[in-house]
Amino acid sequence: MCPINALANHSQLLHDANHSQSHWNTMIVCNCNCLKERDLEDACRPDICSAEKLYETLGCRFKCGRCIPYVQEIVMEQAVSLQMA
């Protein structure tokens, strides 16, 4: 392998590693409402105990429903985090 290509590969690997750590929570969870994981986490409050309530808080509603299990998981994880804070 040419040293220039090796350096380019190494630089790309470092770039990917740094960006994967800082952008992990920008994953789109709900395509229908274009909601990212971070949007959902930020909207969680202690009184929100279901995915439906979280969507209501955001002014949205479920459409296709494929995101419901993951949204519910986020709600439960955030509830635990908020109780521990």
Steps between C-alpha positions, in 0.01 A plus 500: 500500500624844416589706813269779386206257479588356842500850648169581335347177634629575850364855487161375384488244782578769758241731348235226506579403859482860623176574320327175595551587869367854473206430271363176647175665608415663167346180369154552355260290704176605332512555126135604484553797735874539434584464871852426611597307808629822658166679436318226689749490786491877543118503512478239776380617840413312819126513424542332159455127539411383151601544138155642424534767768845595372367545147208703634750726680686550172179580315526183292317172467598157384443429134644165386586391857830327426682731743273431800714227664817707478327821613359312800852377580629859491218611733582223748874572491444872549259434789772304679759771427270775626424309821870455568578869442 
